[in-house]
Amino acid sequence: MTRSQSYAICKKYLNREVTINTIHGTYRGTIVKVDGHKVYLKQTRNGKKAQISFLPFLLPLVLFDLLAIFLVESRPCSPFRPIF
């Protein structure tokens, strides 16, 4: 994925919860800002881990290192669908 493709996808998913795969690992959170070189991700809090700081933690990721961006479905899914 090129930097311009990554930038376009990140702008499309601004203020949405995503999972981002990079060459350094996988990150989950909400995209809060995108500039020409970085995407800023507000990481999702895990209930089992302690909060590191009082302010929301923003993780800057370099656009060139992004491999894939997945939109996280926020709607609850139902295993049963009515048959008509």
C-alpha positions as CSV (number, residue, x, y, z in Angstrom):
1,M,0.0,0.0,0.0
2,T,1.5,3.4,-1.0
3,R,1.5,6.4,1.2
4,S,-1.2,8.2,-0.8
5,Q,-3.4,5.1,-0.7
6,S,-2.9,4.8,3.1
7,Y,-3.7,8.6,3.5
8,A,-6.9,8.3,1.4
9,I,-8.1,5.3,3.4
10,C,-7.3,6.9,6.8
11,K,-9.1,10.1,5.8
12,K,-12.1,8.0,4.7
13,Y,-12.2,6.3,8.2
14,L,-11.5,9.4,10.2
15,N,-13.4,9.2,13.6
16,R,-14.1,5.5,13.1
17,E,-12.9,2.5,15.0
18,V,-10.4,0.5,13.0
19,T,-7.7,-2.2,13.3
20,I,-4.5,-1.3,11.6
21,N,-1.8,-3.8,10.7
22,T,1.7,-2.4,10.3
23,I,5.1,-3.9,9.8
24,H,5.6,-3.4,13.6
25,G,2.4,-5.0,14.8
26,T,-1.4,-4.7,15.0
27,Y,-3.2,-1.7,16.6
28,R,-6.9,-1.0,17.4
29,G,-8.5,2.3,18.0
30,T,-10.1,5.4,16.5
31,I,-8.4,7.5,13.9
32,V,-8.5,11.1,15.2
33,K,-6.1,12.9,12.8
34,V,-4.2,12.3,9.6
35,D,-1.5,14.4,8.1
36,G,0.9,13.9,5.2
37,H,3.1,11.4,7.0
38,K,1.3,10.0,10.1
39,V,-2.0,8.8,11.2
40,Y,-2.9,9.4,14.9
41,L,-4.8,6.6,16.6
42,K,-6.6,6.9,19.9
43,Q,-6.2,3.4,21.2
44,T,-9.1,1.4,22.5
45,R,-8.9,0.8,26.3
46,N,-8.6,-2.7,27.4
47,G,-10.6,-3.3,30.6
48,K,-8.0,-5.7,32.0
49,K,-5.0,-3.3,31.7
50,A,-4.3,-0.2,33.8
51,Q,-4.6,3.3,32.1
52,I,-1.1,4.7,31.6
53,S,-2.1,8.3,31.7
54,F,-5.1,10.5,32.5
55,L,-5.2,12.0,29.0
56,P,-6.3,10.0,26.0
57,F,-3.2,8.3,24.5
58,L,-2.6,9.1,20.9
59,L,-0.4,6.7,18.9
60,P,1.2,8.2,15.8
61,L,1.8,5.6,13.1
62,V,3.8,6.3,10.0
63,L,1.7,6.0,6.8
64,F,4.5,4.3,4.9
65,D,4.5,1.4,7.4
66,L,0.8,0.6,7.1
67,L,0.0,-2.8,5.6
68,A,-3.8,-3.0,6.1
69,I,-6.7,-1.1,7.7
70,F,-9.8,-2.8,8.8
71,L,-13.0,-1.1,9.8
72,V,-14.3,-2.5,13.1
73,E,-18.0,-3.3,13.1
74,S,-19.6,-1.4,16.0
75,R,-23.1,-2.9,15.6
76,P,-24.0,-5.9,17.6
77,C,-24.4,-8.9,15.5
78,S,-27.2,-11.4,16.0
79,P,-26.5,-15.1,15.2
80,F,-30.2,-15.6,14.4
81,R,-31.9,-14.1,11.4
82,P,-35.6,-14.4,10.8
83,I,-36.6,-16.5,7.8
84,F,-39.5,-15.2,5.8
